[in-house]
Amino acid sequence: MLTDDGGDPSADLDGVDGVIILGGRHGGHGGHTTSRDGSTAVYAAARALVRDALAAEVPVLALGDGTRLLTEAGGSAPGRGGPPRTPGDGRTVQLTPAADTDPVFAGSGLPSPGLRPATEPLELPADAVVLATCNGYPEQAFRVGTSGWGVRFAAQDAAAVGGRRAGPSLDSWGEALLGRFAVLVAARAEHTATRAFFTRRAEAWEERFAYQTPAYEAAVARMRLMDGGLAVDLGCGTGRAMPALRAQVGPSGRVLGIDVTPAMLTAAARHGRTRLGHLLAADCTRLPLPDASVHGIFSAGLLDHLPDPYAALREWARVTAPDGTLLLFHPSGRAERAARHNRPLDPDDLLAENNLRRAVESTGWHLDEYEDAPGHFLARAEARGTVAGSV
């Protein structure tokens, strides 16, 4: 939780599933000595943290005066908005049509009639979607991108300390809103951690691991794909496998790079991967692809990090044509990775041969090659067709 009252924000997003921003003692509709102009080091650090959270799609909820921090992190100019308008007491806050399909506001019903609209103009980022408005005071609640929400209005009887309001108070309607935000945070927690980890590493990822490119090329060659097919680099990162996949399927084939971290896809585009195929942000367990449409899936270092690898394998089998290929790869063998982390080989490791064979054979695949060598891990499987119970 961030406030603008001088608390030192966390240095990064490690272990953070969601962020709530509250206005502190420097907020309110009057003078603003610490955070309004963005001049203090603490405020600048908080703004940078929120900007990183938005980039990594970590859910952010800003309340009251905390919404200014959200808008500035989202790209609006610091301090922009204009002078306060006349008090908005007695005016009714209404939800916009966009709220009907919003992940947090959908199904929330009308806000309580006693809510006090915010009266200070606020410049919203270019991609903001207004979710609640009021006659004469349009920007009462909004969404920034896919993961940032701002709520500016408060209850008429919000508690005050020392003559100033202590912070936003949204009564029972607002408590329900907080509950829906908490549900969303929990539902996105797995992807939030992944995106937060890889977003701050995306910029240097390609250069850091460029030496592994020949190993990726050799692994893709083992897929033995036909010209004209559709090949998918699943969990593609910066798309290091995409050049080799393009070479396999030829000019008449298609290559698709899929990753859950937008920052990685941005890095992939910067390194020219869009000349080789399309890039798509998606969950690997809910692929936006038709049944039996894929001829080859390449996946490096992904399967054993998923919370439900069996569900993932079933989904991958669903989208793969019969006799299509799945190639699981890592540029290090299991023993090498275990030694790197100072731990013994785990007999329960999903990638151990017996465990992996059981997993793939029960989810619509046939494992026909398995190598756990000192310098790489590789497993190749062929799809038998969609298995019962897959979606």
Solvent accessible surface area in square Angstrom, and as a share of the most:
residue,aa,sasa,rsa
1,M,153,0.68
2,L,16,0.08
3,T,43,0.25
4,D,19,0.10
5,D,47,0.24
6,G,45,0.44
7,G,43,0.42
8,D,125,0.65
9,P,15,0.09
10,S,64,0.41
11,A,105,0.82
12,D,56,0.29
13,L,10,0.05
14,D,88,0.46
15,G,86,0.82
16,V,38,0.22
17,D,60,0.31
18,G,26,0.25
19,V,8,0.05
20,I,44,0.22
21,I,2,0.01
22,L,44,0.22
23,G,8,0.07
24,G,19,0.18
25,R,157,0.57
26,H,43,0.19
27,G,8,0.08
28,G,28,0.27
29,H,72,0.32
30,G,52,0.50
31,G,66,0.64
32,H,31,0.14
33,T,114,0.67
34,T,29,0.17
35,S,4,0.02
36,R,42,0.15
37,D,88,0.46
38,G,11,0.10
39,S,83,0.54
40,T,42,0.25
41,A,86,0.66
42,V,52,0.30
43,Y,10,0.04
44,A,40,0.31
45,A,47,0.36
46,A,5,0.04
47,R,41,0.15
48,A,34,0.26
49,L,15,0.07
50,V,0,0.00
51,R,118,0.43
52,D,75,0.39
53,A,0,0.00
54,L,30,0.15
55,A,54,0.41
56,A,1,0.01
57,E,34,0.15
58,V,0,0.00
59,P,0,0.00
60,V,0,0.00
61,L,0,0.00
62,A,0,0.00
63,L,10,0.05
64,G,14,0.13
65,D,45,0.23
66,G,5,0.05
67,T,3,0.02
68,R,22,0.08
69,L,8,0.04
70,L,0,0.00
71,T,1,0.01
72,E,11,0.05
73,A,7,0.05
74,G,24,0.24
75,G,64,0.62
76,S,11,0.07
77,A,37,0.29
78,P,75,0.47
79,G,38,0.37
80,R,139,0.51
81,G,29,0.28
82,G,45,0.44
83,P,106,0.67
84,P,76,0.48
85,R,75,0.27
86,T,96,0.56
87,P,108,0.68
88,G,1,0.01
89,D,86,0.45
90,G,72,0.70
91,R,93,0.34
92,T,69,0.40
93,V,6,0.04
94,Q,80,0.36
95,L,39,0.19
96,T,24,0.14
97,P,117,0.73
98,A,36,0.28
99,A,1,0.01
100,D,103,0.53
101,T,119,0.69
102,D,1,0.00
103,P,72,0.46
104,V,0,0.00
105,F,1,0.00
106,A,38,0.30
107,G,83,0.80
108,S,17,0.11
109,G,44,0.43
110,L,132,0.66
111,P,10,0.06
112,S,30,0.19
113,P,120,0.76
114,G,38,0.37
115,L,2,0.01
116,R,31,0.11
117,P,0,0.00
118,A,4,0.03
119,T,13,0.07
120,E,11,0.05
121,P,22,0.14
122,L,11,0.05
123,E,60,0.27
124,L,39,0.19
125,P,8,0.05
126,A,117,0.91
127,D,81,0.42
128,A,23,0.18
129,V,48,0.28
130,V,51,0.29
131,L,0,0.00
132,A,0,0.00
133,T,43,0.25
134,C,6,0.04
135,N,124,0.64
136,G,44,0.42
137,Y,4,0.02
138,P,65,0.41
139,E,21,0.09
140,Q,0,0.00
141,A,0,0.00
142,F,0,0.00
143,R,45,0.16
144,V,6,0.03
145,G,33,0.32
146,T,78,0.46
147,S,2,0.01
148,G,0,0.00
149,W,0,0.00
150,G,0,0.00
151,V,0,0.00
152,R,21,0.08
153,F,0,0.00
154,A,4,0.03
155,A,6,0.05
156,Q,65,0.29
157,D,122,0.63
158,A,9,0.07
159,A,72,0.56
160,A,64,0.50
161,V,109,0.62
162,G,83,0.80
163,G,79,0.76
164,R,153,0.56
165,R,109,0.40
166,A,62,0.48
167,G,25,0.24
168,P,33,0.21
169,S,43,0.28
170,L,13,0.07
171,D,54,0.28
172,S,84,0.55
173,W,20,0.07
174,G,1,0.01
175,E,122,0.55
176,A,50,0.39
177,L,0,0.00
178,L,66,0.33
179,G,35,0.34
180,R,59,0.22
181,F,6,0.03
182,A,60,0.46
183,V,104,0.60
184,L,17,0.08
185,V,23,0.13
186,A,73,0.56
187,A,86,0.67
188,R,57,0.21
189,A,29,0.22
190,E,78,0.35
191,H,34,0.15
192,T,0,0.00
193,A,60,0.46
194,T,46,0.27
195,R,32,0.12
196,A,6,0.05
197,F,86,0.36
198,F,58,0.24
199,T,25,0.14
200,R,103,0.38
201,R,71,0.26
202,A,5,0.04
203,E,121,0.54
204,A,59,0.46
205,W,41,0.14
206,E,24,0.11
207,E,107,0.48
208,R,148,0.54
209,F,34,0.14
210,A,49,0.38
211,Y,161,0.61
212,Q,22,0.10
213,T,43,0.25
214,P,86,0.54
215,A,38,0.30
216,Y,16,0.06
217,E,85,0.38
218,A,64,0.50
219,A,2,0.02
220,V,1,0.00
221,A,59,0.45
222,R,69,0.25
223,M,0,0.00
224,R,136,0.50
225,L,23,0.12
226,M,158,0.70
227,D,112,0.58
228,G,40,0.39
229,G,8,0.08
230,L,8,0.04
231,A,0,0.00
232,V,1,0.01
233,D,5,0.02
234,L,0,0.00
235,G,28,0.27
236,C,12,0.07
237,G,10,0.10
238,T,1,0.01
239,G,0,0.00
240,R,24,0.09
241,A,1,0.01
242,M,0,0.00
243,P,53,0.34
244,A,15,0.12
245,L,0,0.00
246,R,56,0.20
247,A,81,0.63
248,Q,35,0.16
249,V,0,0.00
250,G,8,0.08
251,P,141,0.89
252,S,86,0.55
253,G,6,0.06
254,R,141,0.52
255,V,2,0.01
256,L,21,0.10
257,G,0,0.00
258,I,1,0.01
259,D,16,0.08
260,V,23,0.13
261,T,0,0.00
262,P,39,0.25
263,A,23,0.18
264,M,4,0.02
265,L,17,0.09
266,T,85,0.49
267,A,1,0.01
268,A,0,0.00
269,A,43,0.34
270,R,121,0.44
271,H,55,0.24
272,G,8,0.07
273,R,25,0.09
274,T,78,0.45
275,R,204,0.74
276,L,40,0.20
277,G,12,0.11
278,H,135,0.60
279,L,41,0.20
280,L,59,0.29
281,A,57,0.44
282,A,18,0.14
283,D,20,0.11
284,C,14,0.08
285,T,37,0.21
286,R,171,0.62
287,L,8,0.04
288,P,82,0.52
289,L,26,0.13
290,P,94,0.59
291,D,88,0.46
292,A,49,0.38
293,S,26,0.17
294,V,0,0.00
295,H,86,0.39
296,G,0,0.00
297,I,1,0.01
298,F,1,0.00
299,S,1,0.01
300,A,23,0.18
301,G,33,0.31
302,L,34,0.17
303,L,5,0.03
304,D,46,0.24
305,H,138,0.61
306,L,24,0.12
307,P,97,0.61
308,D,68,0.35
309,P,25,0.16
310,Y,78,0.30
311,A,32,0.25
312,A,0,0.00
313,L,0,0.00
314,R,74,0.27
315,E,9,0.04
316,W,0,0.00
317,A,0,0.00
318,R,27,0.10
319,V,0,0.00
320,T,2,0.01
321,A,17,0.13
322,P,85,0.53
323,D,110,0.57
324,G,6,0.06
325,T,6,0.04
326,L,1,0.01
327,L,0,0.00
328,L,8,0.04
329,F,7,0.03
330,H,38,0.17
331,P,24,0.15
332,S,8,0.05
333,G,1,0.01
334,R,26,0.10
335,A,59,0.46
336,E,73,0.33
337,R,32,0.12
338,A,9,0.07
339,A,70,0.55
340,R,130,0.48
341,H,104,0.46
342,N,143,0.73
343,R,140,0.51
344,P,115,0.72
345,L,85,0.42
346,D,75,0.39
347,P,111,0.70
348,D,119,0.62
349,D,35,0.18
350,L,29,0.15
351,L,10,0.05
352,A,17,0.13
353,E,72,0.32
354,N,112,0.58
355,N,27,0.14
356,L,0,0.00
357,R,89,0.32
358,R,141,0.52
359,A,0,0.00
360,V,1,0.00
361,E,55,0.25
362,S,68,0.44
363,T,0,0.00
364,G,0,0.00
365,W,0,0.00
366,H,88,0.39
367,L,4,0.02
368,D,61,0.31
369,E,41,0.18
370,Y,45,0.17
371,E,59,0.26
372,D,54,0.28
373,A,29,0.23
374,P,121,0.76
375,G,48,0.46
376,H,49,0.22
377,F,2,0.01
378,L,4,0.02
379,A,1,0.01
380,R,12,0.04
381,A,3,0.02
382,E,57,0.25
383,A,2,0.01
384,R,127,0.46
385,G,16,0.15
386,T,77,0.44
387,V,28,0.16
388,A,106,0.82
389,G,71,0.68
390,S,23,0.15
391,V,135,0.78
